[in-house]
Amino acid sequence: MDNNDDLTLIRVVLAPIDGPRWDEQKEAVKATGAIYQKPTHAWTIERPDGKLPVDTLNDLYAIAAEYGTKVRIVTSRE
């Protein structure tokens, strides 16, 4: 990716809950296509085209409403 490309990064941090609900939350986030980043302990979805995946965002916010998961969207236009 060069400096003229758009970038959208969605960063997801799981809520600190115990038991099977943590696993449910993790599997729900994983199902959105997010990839676990071990160094940051967060899940990310990167879109080099700069477009926000609306269906994915809706799914992530539904997960956040149910489990308390944190979702952050970072967009950049170089």
VOMITOR-516364 format. One record per residue: residue in three letters; x, y, z of N, C-alpha, C, O in turn. Coordinates in pm, whole numbers, padded with zeros to 5 digits, always signed. Layout:
N
AlaXYZXYZXYZXYZ ...
***
This chain:
78
Met+00085-00118+00000+00000+00000+00000+00089+00123+00000+00179+00134+00083 Asp+00064+00216-00092+00143+00338-00093+00070+00449-00019-00041+00429+00030 Asn+00132+00564-00010+00078+00674+00071-00047+00738+00012-00111+00820+00079 Asn-00084+00703-00110-00203+00762-00171-00328+00678-00149-00436+00715-00194 Asp-00315+00565-00083-00428+00476-00060-00507+00518+00064-00454+00578+00157 Asp-00634+00483+00063-00719+00501+00180-00699+00379+00270-00661+00272+00223 Leu-00726+00396+00397-00716+00285+00491-00828+00295+00591-00853+00402+00647 Thr-00894+00186+00614-00991+00176+00722-00948+00061+00811-00924-00050+00763 Leu-00938+00087+00940-00902-00014+01037-01011-00020+01142-01046+00082+01202 Ile-01062-00137+01164-01161-00158+01270-01090-00240+01376-01041-00350+01349 Arg-01085-00186+01496-01016-00253+01607-01121-00295+01709-01205-00214+01750 Val-01115-00421+01750-01214-00477+01842-01142-00533+01964-01049-00612+01952 Val-01188-00492+02082-01132-00543+02207-01245-00614+02282-01350-00555+02308 Leu-01223-00739+02315-01325-00817+02383-01348-00766+02525-01255-00720+02592 Ala-01472-00774+02568-01507-00736+02705-01454-00841+02802-01454-00960+02770 Pro-01408-00798+02919-01354-00894+03017-01466-00963+03095-01499-00924+03206 Ile-01523-01067+03033-01629-01144+03100-01581-01288+03116-01496-01335+03041 Asp-01636-01356+03214-01593-01492+03243-01684-01597+03180-01797-01569+03142 Gly-01630-01715+03171-01710-01831+03134-01741-01841+02987-01671-01785+02902 Pro-01847-01914+02957-01881-01941+02817-01920-01816+02738-01909-01815+02616 Arg-01964-01712+02807-01999-01589+02733-01877-01525+02669-01888-01461+02565 Trp-01759-01542+02730-01637-01489+02668-01610-01563+02538-01576-01501+02437 Asp-01626-01695+02541-01606-01775+02419-01709-01739+02312-01676-01731+02194 Glu-01834-01717+02353-01938-01676+02258-01901-01543+02192-01912-01527+02071 Gln-01856-01450+02275-01816-01319+02225-01700-01332+02127-01702-01271+02020 Lys-01599-01410+02163-01481-01430+02077-01521-01491+01943-01476-01445+01838 Glu-01605-01593+01946-01647-01659+01822-01732-01565+01735-01723-01569+01613 Ala-01814-01482+01799-01895-01387+01723-01806-01285+01652-01830-01253+01536 Val-01705-01235+01721-01613-01139+01660-01533-01206+01549-01516-01149+01442 Lys-01486-01327+01574-01411-01402+01473-01494-01424+01347-01440-01420+01237 Ala-01624-01447+01363-01713-01471+01249-01729-01350+01158-01771-01364+01044 Thr-01694-01231+01208-01703-01110+01125-01585-01097+01030-01583-01009+00944 Gly-01486-01186+01046-01367-01179+00962-01251-01110+01031-01145-01091+00971 Ala-01269-01073+01157-01162-01008+01231-01049-01108+01256-01071-01228+01272 Ile-00927-01055+01259-00807-01136+01281-00745-01095+01413-00729-00976+01440 Tyr-00711-01194+01495-00654-01167+01627-00509-01121+01613-00429-01183+01543 Gln-00477-01011+01680-00342-00956+01683-00284-00981+01821-00315-00909+01916 Lys-00200-01082+01832-00147-01123+01961-00073-01011+02036-00092-00998+02157 Pro+00010-00931+01970+00083-00827+02045-00007-00724+02114+00028-00673+02221 Thr-00121-00693+02054-00210-00592+02112-00330-00652+02183-00407-00580+02248 His-00347-00783+02173-00462-00853+02232-00595-00796+02180-00693-00788+02253 Ala-00595-00757+02055-00715-00702+01992-00739-00776+01860-00651-00841+01805 Trp-00860-00762+01811-00899-00818+01682-00908-00702+01584-00953-00594+01622 Thr-00865-00722+01460-00869-00614+01363-00926-00660+01230-00917-00777+01191 Ile-00985-00562+01162-01029-00579+01024-00970-00461+00949-00998-00346+00984 Glu-00889-00487+00848-00829-00380+00769-00889-00379+00630-00907-00483+00567 Arg-00921-00258+00584-00973-00241+00448-00886-00139+00377-00898-00020+00403 Pro-00798-00182+00286-00710-00088+00218-00782+00002+00118-00726+00102+00073 Asp-00906-00032+00083-00981+00050-00011-01052+00168+00057-01111+00251-00011 Gly-01046+00175+00189-01106+00286+00262-01256+00275+00282-01316+00364+00342 Lys-01317+00168+00234-01463+00153+00246-01499+00085+00377-01434-00012+00418 Leu-01601+00136+00441-01649+00076+00565-01747-00036+00532-01846-00011+00463 Pro-01722-00158+00578-01813-00269+00553-01936-00259+00645-01931-00300+00760 Val-02044-00204+00593-02162-00172+00674-02220-00295+00744-02253-00287+00862 Asp-02233-00406+00674-02288-00526+00738-02200-00572+00854-02250-00612+00959 Thr-02069-00567+00834-01976-00606+00939-01987-00512+01058-01987-00556+01173 Leu-01996-00382+01030-02011-00286+01140-02139-00311+01218-02139-00306+01341 Asn-02248-00339+01149-02373-00370+01217-02358-00492+01306-02407-00494+01420 Asp-02291-00595+01256-02268-00715+01336-02183-00684+01458-02213-00729+01568 Leu-02076-00606+01440-01988-00572+01551-02060-00490+01658-02040-00512+01777 Tyr-02143-00397+01617-02215-00317+01715-02324-00397+01786-02355-00370+01902 Ala-02381-00495+01718-02475-00586+01786-02401-00669+01891-02452-00692+02001 Ile-02281-00715+01856-02198-00789+01952-02162-00698+02070-02166-00741+02185 Ala-02126-00573+02042-02092-00478+02148-02209-00453+02240-02192-00442+02362 Ala-02328-00444+02184-02447-00421+02266-02475-00540+02358-02521-00523+02471 Glu-02447-00660+02308-02476-00779+02388-02368-00809+02492-02400-00848+02605 Tyr-02242-00791+02455-02133-00835+02542-02051-00722+02605-01976-00746+02700 Gly-02063-00601+02553-01980-00491+02603-01847-00481+02531-01756-00412+02577 Thr-01836-00547+02417-01716-00543+02334-01691-00399+02289-01786-00325+02262 Lys-01564-00360+02281-01529-00225+02235-01492-00230+02087-01414-00315+02044 Val-01551-00138+02009-01526-00131+01866-01478+00011+01834-01541+00109+01872 Arg-01365+00019+01764-01309+00149+01728-01281+00148+01578-01224+00053+01526 Ile-01320+00255+01510-01298+00267+01367-01196+00378+01344-01213+00489+01393 Val-01091+00345+01269-00989+00442+01237-00983+00452+01086-00961+00352+01017 Thr-01002+00572+01033-00991+00592+00888-00882+00693+00862-00858+00784+00942 Ser-00817+00676+00750-00707+00765+00715-00704+00781+00564-00722+00685+00490 Arg-00683+00902+00522-00661+00928+00380-00530+01001+00371-00516+01114+00417 Glu-00434+00935+00312-00299+00993+00301-00297+01101+00196-00192+01162+00171 
***
